[in-house]
Amino acid sequence: MKRFKKILFRILAVMVVFFLFLVWYQYKYSMDVVAPYTINAPTLEKKLLIATQGSDFKDKVTSGIVDHYKTDSVYIEVVDVESLNVIDPKDFNALVIIHTWENWKPPVSVQSFIEKYGNENNNIVVLTTSGDGDYTMNDVDAIAGESKLDDAPQYINKILDRLNILLL
């Protein structure tokens, strides 16, 4: 009986350590919520939506895109990816979705949005980040990479190349 208690105690200890690791991992690597904001007047003809998650890398990419277009005649709306459920892509000339690959899949809001709308208007640009930079959703022509701050200018330029076709 004593041996059984020792084995049970060790199994429980491993489970507690694993649970604590999961809590720490979620705290350390989870994305922040992005406060929505707009740039320029919504009455402008050209409209850009950026749906993103909060992190240093994603904030830098978002700022780079916003800085590029804020002096042009482009209405820019920045929202958290969780707001995608109330977005109609037909209301925008271009959409940028910036998200991380979490627990071996995209965020539910991103997955649902892509399943609902696909890229029927060819106006959605997706940047997917992950640990090794290789993950993307099936049938989505996404830019993929790691969230390295030093690489942010590269990703900004890749996104701008695609957006310029849609907005200029």
BELPE-V396045 format. One record per pair of residues at least 4 apart in sequence whose ideal C-beta (glycine too) atoms are under 6 Angstrom apart, sorted by the first residue. I is the first residue (numbers start at 0). GAP is how many residues later the second one is. D is the distance in Angstrom with one decimal. If there is no record, write none. Layout:
i={I & I}
gap={GAP & GAP}
d={D & D}
This chain:
i={23 & 24 & 25 & 30 & 30 & 30 & 30 & 31 & 32 & 33 & 33 & 33 & 35 & 36 & 37 & 38 & 38 & 39 & 39 & 41 & 43 & 43 & 45 & 45 & 45 & 46 & 46 & 46 & 47 & 47 & 47 & 48 & 48 & 48 & 49 & 49 & 49 & 50 & 50 & 50 & 50 & 51 & 51 & 51 & 52 & 52 & 52 & 56 & 56 & 57 & 59 & 60 & 60 & 60 & 62 & 63 & 65 & 65 & 67 & 68 & 68 & 73 & 78 & 80 & 80 & 80 & 80 & 81 & 83 & 83 & 88 & 88 & 92 & 92 & 93 & 93 & 93 & 93 & 94 & 95 & 96 & 96 & 97 & 98 & 98 & 98 & 99 & 100 & 100 & 105 & 105 & 105 & 118 & 122 & 124 & 124 & 125 & 125 & 126 & 127 & 127 & 127 & 128 & 129 & 132 & 132 & 132 & 135 & 135 & 135 & 142 & 159 & 162 & 163}
gap={4 & 4 & 4 & 22 & 23 & 24 & 69 & 22 & 47 & 18 & 20 & 46 & 43 & 41 & 39 & 31 & 37 & 4 & 35 & 33 & 29 & 31 & 28 & 47 & 121 & 28 & 45 & 46 & 26 & 28 & 46 & 28 & 43 & 46 & 12 & 28 & 46 & 28 & 30 & 33 & 46 & 6 & 10 & 46 & 5 & 28 & 46 & 90 & 92 & 40 & 92 & 91 & 94 & 95 & 4 & 92 & 4 & 10 & 92 & 5 & 7 & 93 & 4 & 18 & 26 & 28 & 29 & 27 & 25 & 29 & 6 & 28 & 73 & 74 & 29 & 69 & 72 & 73 & 29 & 29 & 13 & 29 & 29 & 7 & 8 & 11 & 29 & 29 & 34 & 4 & 5 & 31 & 5 & 43 & 34 & 37 & 14 & 16 & 16 & 8 & 14 & 16 & 18 & 5 & 11 & 12 & 13 & 4 & 6 & 8 & 15 & 4 & 4 & 4}
d={5.9 & 5.9 & 5.2 & 3.6 & 5.6 & 5.7 & 5.9 & 2.8 & 5.2 & 5.5 & 4.8 & 4.1 & 4.7 & 5.3 & 5.0 & 5.0 & 4.1 & 5.8 & 4.9 & 5.1 & 5.3 & 4.4 & 4.6 & 5.1 & 5.3 & 4.6 & 4.6 & 5.4 & 5.5 & 5.0 & 5.1 & 5.0 & 4.6 & 4.6 & 5.6 & 4.7 & 4.6 & 5.3 & 4.8 & 5.4 & 4.9 & 5.1 & 5.1 & 4.1 & 5.5 & 5.6 & 5.7 & 3.8 & 5.6 & 5.1 & 4.4 & 5.4 & 5.5 & 5.6 & 5.9 & 3.7 & 5.6 & 5.8 & 5.8 & 4.5 & 6.0 & 5.9 & 4.1 & 5.4 & 5.5 & 5.2 & 5.5 & 5.0 & 4.8 & 4.1 & 5.6 & 5.2 & 5.6 & 5.8 & 5.1 & 5.3 & 4.0 & 5.5 & 4.7 & 4.9 & 6.0 & 4.8 & 4.6 & 5.8 & 5.5 & 4.9 & 4.8 & 3.7 & 4.3 & 4.5 & 5.0 & 5.7 & 4.7 & 5.5 & 5.6 & 4.7 & 5.6 & 3.9 & 4.8 & 5.0 & 4.8 & 4.8 & 4.4 & 4.2 & 5.7 & 4.3 & 4.1 & 5.7 & 4.2 & 4.9 & 5.2 & 6.0 & 5.4 & 4.9}
